[in-house]
Amino acid sequence: MRILEPTILCPGLSARPTSTGFVAVDLGYTADEIAFTPEIIASERARLPGWRWRKEYERDFSAQSGQPFFSPEAIDAQRQNLRNPVGLYDIRNGQLAPVPGIGRVRVYHLPTEQPQDLPPGSERVDMAFGIGMDVAEGVGKSDSAIEVFSVLGRVQFAELTDSHISPPDLGRLAVALAEFYHDALICCVRKMHGITTLRTMIDERHYPHLWHHRISSGIVERSASALGWAKGESSDELLFGRYKDAFDSGRVTVRSQLLLDQHRQYQFSESGEVIHSATAGMSIVERQRHGDACVASALAHRACMDLPVYRNVHAKRRTPAQRYLEDRARLAASPWHRRTQ
């Protein structure tokens, strides 16, 4: 049988000639009535809602173009978590301090806050924090961003977005913010101007708690070659994929309206890449220069993954009489003590 024009051979199976003389055969799922029963098709449609079914089974590879990356339902659920900052802070004499009215850092929780459920026997704890940084040029075109999240509950504690701060000044402010939040682990992008920010934190501020890729030989010198997040940001499944899973499942708590709005602005491109709507018409190089808070949040989440929940657990102070009574109660409850009675 010669194929001289596009021909439907049977439901789900078609063929068409090409300019090279070969025949292209298109085999769809409907050609196999035994494997794809109406029940199985209905089950797969439910498993892959919306554009996912069209892309996977109908082979409409542009079906996801313009579709939201983060779950709209998860974004709406976060609205109940929004709040106003408890204060505005900025760097003063190398340290973070309250600067009412003009401070660039919006603080939603202070580092001294205590969790509702303290570890047994503790009086208070020093919570651990992860900081994410996305670095822009600092010339007003896009924001450099810093996000601070607690390891416990992944709650947003503080935020900075500034389109005019230079990469070195961003590094100085980030160190002051990290020291304020119990020597937080900083995960900063390395690409473009990120390396300048990293070098400021290393050479000038000598800050040791910087996220880095694990290398077998260890870091022998204070080099930035292994520090920071080197890969693509929103297009990197290891970064944005894990953060999306945490956000969509409610394991992240957002306090900032600005940050929540940016989650709504991420979408799929025609090629299936995850992009910010503001960069849809930009080249890949231009997109890499575009910094924002959502990327910084994903980086903060990545830093939190490598930290314990607490930096320090402060035990309750007990008087000798309290220690005696507690020891007696513990002895009375032991199986050995009951066997000797």
C-alpha positions in Angstrom: 0.0 0.0 0.0 1.5 3.3 -1.1 0.9 6.4 1.1 0.6 9.4 -1.2 -1.4 11.7 1.1 -2.3 11.7 4.8 -4.3 8.6 5.4 -6.2 7.2 8.5 -5.6 3.5 8.5 -7.8 2.8 11.5 -8.9 4.7 14.6 -5.8 5.9 16.3 -3.4 5.0 13.5 -2.6 7.3 10.6 0.2 7.8 8.1 1.5 10.6 6.0 4.3 11.0 3.4 7.3 13.3 4.1 9.6 15.3 1.9 12.4 12.8 2.4 10.4 10.0 0.8 9.7 8.2 4.1 6.3 7.7 5.6 5.6 8.9 9.1 3.2 6.8 11.1 1.2 8.3 14.0 0.1 5.7 16.6 -2.3 6.9 19.2 -3.6 5.3 22.4 -7.1 4.8 20.8 -5.6 2.2 18.4 -5.3 -0.3 21.2 -8.8 -1.0 22.4 -7.7 -3.8 24.7 -5.1 -1.9 26.7 -7.1 1.3 26.8 -10.6 0.5 27.8 -13.1 3.3 28.6 -12.5 2.7 32.3 -8.7 3.0 32.0 -9.0 6.1 29.9 -11.3 7.7 32.5 -8.8 6.8 35.2 -5.9 8.3 33.4 -7.9 11.5 32.6 -8.6 11.9 36.4 -4.9 11.3 37.2 -3.7 13.8 34.6 -6.1 16.8 34.8 -6.2 19.7 32.4 -3.3 20.2 30.0 -1.4 17.1 31.3 -3.7 14.7 29.6 -3.5 16.6 26.3 0.3 16.6 26.4 0.8 13.0 27.6 -1.9 11.2 25.5 -3.1 13.7 22.8 0.6 14.7 22.1 -0.3 18.4 22.2 3.2 19.5 23.2 2.2 23.1 23.6 -0.7 22.3 25.8 1.1 23.5 29.0 2.1 26.9 27.5 0.9 29.7 29.7 -0.3 27.2 32.4 0.5 28.1 36.0 3.4 26.3 37.6 2.4 26.5 41.2 -1.0 25.1 42.2 -3.7 27.9 42.1 -5.5 26.1 45.0 -2.3 26.1 47.1 -1.8 29.8 46.4 -5.3 30.6 47.5 -4.8 28.5 50.6 -1.8 30.6 51.6 -3.8 33.8 51.8 -4.9 33.0 55.4 -1.2 33.0 56.3 -0.4 36.6 55.1 0.4 39.3 57.7 2.0 42.7 58.0 5.7 42.9 59.1 6.3 43.3 62.8 9.1 45.8 61.9 11.4 47.2 59.2 15.1 46.6 59.6 18.3 47.5 57.9 22.1 47.3 58.3 23.6 49.7 60.7 27.3 49.5 61.7 27.5 46.0 60.2 24.5 44.7 62.2 20.8 44.4 61.5 18.8 46.9 63.5 15.2 48.3 63.4 14.9 51.3 61.1 11.2 52.3 61.3 9.6 53.6 58.1 12.6 53.2 55.8 14.2 49.8 56.6 14.5 47.6 53.5 14.1 44.3 55.3 10.6 43.3 56.2 10.6 41.2 59.3 7.6 39.0 59.9 8.9 37.1 62.9 11.8 37.8 65.3 14.4 35.0 65.8 13.6 34.9 69.5 10.1 33.4 68.8 9.6 30.0 70.3 7.7 27.1 68.7 4.4 26.0 70.4 5.8 22.5 71.2 9.3 22.7 72.8 11.5 19.6 73.0 11.0 17.7 76.3 13.0 19.1 79.2 13.9 22.4 77.4 13.3 25.9 78.6 13.8 27.5 75.2 15.4 26.8 71.8 17.4 28.7 69.2 15.6 27.9 65.9 17.6 27.2 62.8 17.1 29.3 59.6 17.9 29.0 55.9 18.4 32.1 53.7 18.0 32.2 49.9 19.5 34.9 47.7 18.8 35.8 44.1 21.2 38.5 42.8 20.3 41.0 40.1 22.5 43.8 38.7 21.3 46.5 41.0 20.5 49.0 38.3 16.7 49.1 38.7 15.8 46.5 36.1 14.9 43.7 38.5 15.0 42.9 42.2 17.7 41.3 44.1 15.9 39.2 46.8 16.7 37.7 50.1 14.2 35.3 51.8 14.6 33.9 55.4 12.7 30.7 56.3 12.7 28.7 59.5 13.7 25.0 59.3 10.8 24.2 61.6 7.6 24.4 59.5 9.4 26.3 56.6 7.8 29.6 57.7 8.8 32.9 56.1 10.5 35.0 58.7 11.9 38.0 56.7 12.3 39.3 53.2 14.2 41.9 51.1 13.5 42.9 47.6 15.6 45.8 46.2 16.3 46.7 42.5 19.0 49.2 43.3 21.2 47.5 45.9 24.6 46.5 44.5 25.9 42.9 44.7 28.6 43.7 47.3 26.1 45.7 49.5 23.7 42.8 49.1 26.3 40.4 50.5 27.0 42.7 53.5 23.3 43.0 54.3 22.8 39.2 53.9 25.5 38.5 56.5 24.0 40.9 59.0 20.6 39.3 58.4 22.1 35.7 58.8 23.8 36.7 62.0 20.6 38.1 63.3 18.8 34.8 62.6 21.2 32.6 64.6 23.9 32.3 62.0 21.6 31.1 59.3 22.9 29.0 56.3 23.0 31.2 53.2 22.2 29.6 49.8 23.1 32.2 47.1 23.0 31.9 43.4 26.5 31.8 41.8 25.7 32.8 38.3 26.2 36.4 36.9 26.6 38.8 39.8 26.1 36.2 42.4 29.8 35.5 42.5 30.5 39.1 43.5 28.1 38.8 46.4 29.7 35.5 47.5 33.2 37.0 47.4 32.0 39.9 49.6 30.6 37.5 52.1 33.8 35.4 52.1 36.6 37.9 51.8 35.2 40.9 53.5 32.8 39.5 56.1 34.4 36.1 56.6 31.0 34.5 57.0 31.4 30.7 57.3 27.9 29.4 56.9 27.5 29.4 53.1 25.8 26.6 51.2 28.1 24.7 48.9 28.0 21.6 46.6 29.7 18.7 48.3 33.1 17.8 46.8 35.1 14.8 47.8 38.3 16.6 48.5 36.7 19.2 50.7 37.1 23.0 50.5 40.8 23.6 51.1 40.8 27.3 50.3 38.2 30.0 50.7 37.2 29.6 47.1 33.8 30.4 45.6 34.1 27.7 43.0 31.8 25.3 44.9 29.8 27.8 46.8 26.2 28.8 46.0 23.7 27.4 43.6 25.4 27.1 40.2 22.6 25.6 38.1 19.6 27.1 36.4 17.0 28.3 38.9 13.4 27.9 37.9 14.3 25.5 35.2 16.2 23.2 37.6 14.0 20.3 38.8 16.3 19.8 41.9 15.6 23.3 43.1 12.1 24.4 41.9 10.7 20.9 41.6 11.3 20.2 45.3 10.1 23.6 46.3 6.9 23.3 44.2 6.2 20.0 45.9 6.6 21.5 49.3 4.5 24.6 48.4 1.7 22.7 46.7 1.4 20.3 49.6 1.2 23.1 52.2 4.6 22.5 53.8 5.6 26.1 53.3 4.1 29.1 55.0 4.2 32.5 53.2 3.7 35.7 55.1 4.4 38.3 52.3 1.8 39.4 49.8 4.6 40.2 47.3 6.0 36.7 47.6 2.6 35.0 47.2 1.8 37.1 44.1 5.1 36.1 42.5 4.1 32.4 42.9 1.1 33.1 40.7 3.3 34.7 38.0 5.3 31.5 37.3 4.1 29.5 34.3 5.2 27.1 31.6 6.7 28.3 28.3 5.9 26.7 24.9 9.0 24.5 25.3 7.9 23.3 28.7 10.3 25.4 30.7 9.3 27.1 34.0 9.5 30.9 33.5 8.4 34.1 35.2 5.7 35.8 33.2 7.7 39.0 33.1 10.6 37.1 31.3 8.4 35.3 28.7 9.8 37.4 25.8 13.4 37.4 27.0 16.3 35.3 26.0 17.8 32.7 28.3 20.7 35.1 29.2 18.3 37.9 30.0 16.2 35.6 32.1 19.2 34.7 34.2 19.7 38.4 35.1 16.1 38.6 36.4 16.2 38.1 40.1 13.1 37.7 42.3 11.7 36.6 45.6 10.3 33.3 44.5 13.7 32.0 43.4 15.1 33.2 46.7 12.4 31.2 48.6 13.3 28.1 46.7 17.0 28.6 47.6 16.0 29.2 51.3 14.0 26.0 51.2 17.1 24.2 49.8 19.3 25.5 52.6 16.7 24.4 55.2 16.9 20.8 53.9 20.5 20.6 55.1 19.9 21.9 58.6 18.7 20.6 62.0 15.5 22.0 63.3 17.3 23.8 66.2 20.7 25.4 66.6 20.6 25.1 70.4 18.3 23.5 73.0 18.4 25.2 76.4 17.6 22.8 79.2 15.3 23.8 82.0 17.1 24.9 85.2 16.2 22.5 88.0 16.7 23.0 91.7 18.3 20.1 93.7 14.8 19.2 95.1 13.3 19.1 91.6 16.1 16.8 90.4 15.7 14.5 93.4 11.9 14.2 92.8 12.4 13.6 89.1 15.0 10.9 89.7 12.8 9.2 92.2 9.9 9.2 89.7 12.1 7.9 86.9 13.4 5.1 89.2 9.9 4.1 90.3 8.8 3.8 86.7 11.7 1.6 85.6 10.9 -2.2 85.1 14.0 -3.1 87.2 12.6 -1.3 90.2 9.2 -2.9 89.9 10.8 -6.4 89.8 12.7 -5.8 93.1 9.6 -4.9 95.0 
